Each structure stands twice: as structure tokens, then as C-alpha cells.
Amino acid sequence: MTDPVLPFLVFFNTLLAGARLTRLITQDRITRAPREWALRRLPDGHLLAYLLVCSWCVSMYVGTATAASWMAWGDHWVFRGVTAALGMSYVVGWLAAREESS
């Protein structure tokens, strides 16, 4: 018999992984160079340029992709591992930022 809490944990980790990926795309320093490269090549006011810096906008696409991935591979150990790592990264980073500001 499987643990009834496991599907909830996988779903919750998928949510956190989506939040982490959204931040990675729109704000993180590690992706700044490719983001700025793309922004320099797009005309002023281009919708794709806005998408690269708008967390709210990117979250819709990342959320769709993570939901589809969860539906397709949510039972697979690789998916669970990746989403757990991304989700934990998001929470630990958030907690560390709160600690620095206090």
C-alpha cells in the first residue's frame, strides 16, 4: 500500500519547483547574461522582452509546463527528485534571504 500523503508532497514540490524555475528565468543572477543578451536583441517594447522579466507572465507558462510534467511523470523517481531539489532550493533560498534581511 502506498502512502496517501505522497501524491500531495509530489504536487507541492511541483509547485515549489515552478516557483524556482520562474525566478531562475526572470530574476536570478546566474541567468542574467542570457536574459540581457536576448533583451539587447529584441526591439523596445517587444512582448518577449517583457516576458523575460515579468515573473507573473512567466509563471503562467512555467506552471503549465510543470503541471503537464506532473501529470505525465509525477510517479517517476527522476521527476520526484528534480522537483524536490528545485522546491528545496526555492524554500532554502527564501529562508536565507529572510535571515540576511533581519
Secondary structure, 3 states (H helix, E strand, C coil): CCCCCHHHHHHHHHHHHHHHHHHHHHCCHHHHHHHHHHHHHCCCCCHHHHHHHCHHHHHHHHHHHHHHHHHHHCCCHHHHHHHHHHHHHHHHHHHHHHHHHC
